[in-house]
Amino acid sequence: MRRLRYLVAYDIADPRRWRKVYQLLLNAGDPVQFSVFVCDLTVPELAALRRALERVMVVGEDRFLIARLGDPAAEGVIEFLGDKPTLPLAGTAIF
């Protein structure tokens, strides 16, 4: 099944919920900055991640941004200035 790359960023008001979200995303992708992950996911994996995040979040206090970046092998989709984190190679995913 085809994987797409997503940028997931979040603001979580409660430290306990933040830790739960961090662990969910650590299992789904790679951290690139504080509260920002890059995840290579199939459509079913993305749907499962969304459901898991929705179970943890409190509407009105927490928020997520999920941006589809496209093909993981595409050049120039993500640009870093300064210390560049290592991103997964195209086609890899942790979920």
Steps between C-alpha positions, in 0.01 A plus 500: 500500500627848411640717779483876514706730719317712758618777728325477837524785749312539824427719802386303803397686816550220753842334561345152539314528171814645339698187602229271358495692173880500483508119542228452234693712253836346591347167394371654177793708380809702574529812717656794314436777753325544832138390439560443127524158333541369146301181437492281189158336512249309292138619499394238759799585724412871483138424590612288797736774617224761477265283706769445764578873519131589525462261794778684689424862413262736674314714246532866590834447677714300257560518127676312222621598157535220246647615169537261206842552343464241225740234379773427758758486218417850370788744517460842655178429689662571838781750543700543820720786609756426769536154651320260267333193655527170316176415322403147401581385150213488254266214564590440862245536773475428867149421616 
